[in-house]
Amino acid sequence: MRITLDVTASLGLAIGGIFGLAGTFVASNALRETLWAIDGVALVVAAALLTMKYQRLGNDCVAAGFLTFLAGESLLLAGNAAGLQASVPSYVGGISLWAAALVMISAPNTFAPWMRLTALVAALLFLVSVGMVLWGAPLLPTSAPLPAAGYPFLVATFAGWIWTLMRPAR
């Protein structure tokens, strides 16, 4: 059963990373919203499974981090269908929670240092983006360089988590 849940969580992270990045770069609103809806559901499922996994392992900080990530992704998912401009309030709330989650997940020595570093870089870039929006910058979820610069670091972190889940138990 552990293997099945780890594979499911890994698939959710992979689908979330791929569809999330793809949605950032497509021009069609309908296609972007569809890709981001798939991305959001996949990440919510993955985060729920990872919350349970790390809670069972007794790693409360990591488990709480994945639960916080789930909450942030839910906010993003809820605002997605409103379109880019209208989704900004839920987007800012969502990436704020992402940033907090990435810090919580990276604080213990549970994951390899490079994964913790990519997570912390993503968290910092998302927090800077949040601050910019709160201080009046007209950023959208697809704006470059921020917040778009944070997405590759987030996806690299997902890749590390997938690697951790899929490697043979020691």
N, C-alpha and C positions, 0 to 999 in steps of 0.2 A: 504494500500500500504506500509506503514511504516513497518508493521509486515513482509510482504513478503520480503522486501529489507533487513531487519535485519536478517531474517532466511537465506536468500541467502548469506549474508556476513558471518554469523556464519558457514554455511556449507562450504564456501570457506576457512575459517580459519581452520576448523576441517579437511577438506581434505588436505589442505596444511600442517598442522602439522603432520598428520598421514603418508601421503605419503612421506613427506620430511624426517622424521625420518627413515621410512622404507628404503628409498633409501640410506641412509647413511650406513646401515648395510648389504646390499645385496652384494654378490660377483660378480654377473653377471653385466657386463657393460651395456648390452642392457636393462636389467630389471631396473637397477639404473637410467639410462637416461629416461626410460619411466615413472618411479615413480616420478622423479624430474620434468619431463615435466608436468605431471598432477598437481603436487604440485605447480609449478610456475604459471600455468594458474589460478588455484583456488585462489592463494594468490593475483594475479593481480586483479582479479574480486572483491575479498573481499576488497582490499585496495581502489579500485576505488569507491565502494559503501560507504565505511567508510569515504573517503575524502568528498564525497557529503553530507553525513549525518552530519558530524561535521562542515562543512562549513555552511550548513543551520541553524545549532544551534548557529552559531556565534563564534565557537571555532576555530579561524584561526590557532593557533599553532598546535592543534591536527590534523586539516584537512591537513595542510602543512606536518605534520609528516607522515600521511598516504599516501600522494602524493609522498613524498620522499621514503617511503617504496616501493611503486609501481615502482618507477624508479629503485631502487636497485634490486627488484625481476625481473624486465625486463632484467637487465644485466645478472643476474644469468641464467635466462631462455635462453637468447641468446647464452651463452657459453656452455650450457649443452650438446648439441649433439657433441661437439668437443672432449669429453672424459675428464677424470680427469686432466691430465697434461696440455692439451691445454686450458682448461677452467680457469686456475688459474688467468690470468689477469682480465677476466670479473668477476670471483668470488671475487677477492680482491676489485674491484670496487663496486660490489653488496653488500658485507657485510659491506663495509665502509658506504654506504648509509643506510643500515639496522641500523647500530649503530647510525647514525645521526637521523634517523627517530624515533628510540626507545627513544632517549633523548627528541626529540621534543614532542612526544606523552605523555611522562611521566612528562614533566616540569609542566604543569598545574595540578590542583587537580581534573581532570576529572575522573580518575580511582582510585580504592582503593589503599591504600599504598602498599599492598603486590604485586599487579600487576606492580606498578611503580618500585618496588625494583627488581622483576624478570626481567623486561625490562632493567633496568640499569645494572644489572649483565651481561645479555646477551650482551648488547652494549659494556661493558668493555672487555669481553672475545673476542668479534669480533674485537675490536680495537687492542688488544694485538696481535691477529692473523695477522691482516693487517700489523702491525709494524714488526712482525717476518718475514713475506714474503718479505716486502720491504727491510729488512736488510739481506736477503739472505737465510733464513731458507727454506728448501724444503718441505713446507706444501702443502697438497692437501685438497680439501673440506672434505675428509673423515679422515684426520689425527687426531690422538688422542695423548695427551689429548686436544690439541687445533688444530683446531677450534671446534672439536666435542663437547667439554664441554659446548659451548654456546647454542647448539640446544635445550637441555631440558629446559633451562631457557626461550628461545624464545617460545617454545610450551606451557610452563606454562603460559606465558603472553597471548598467543592466547586463552588459556582456560579461562583466566580471562576476556578477551574482549568478548568472546562468552557468558559467564555468564552475563556480563553487558548488552549485547544486548538482551538476552532472559528473563531476570527477568522482572516481571511486572512493568509498569511505575508507578512512585510514584507521 
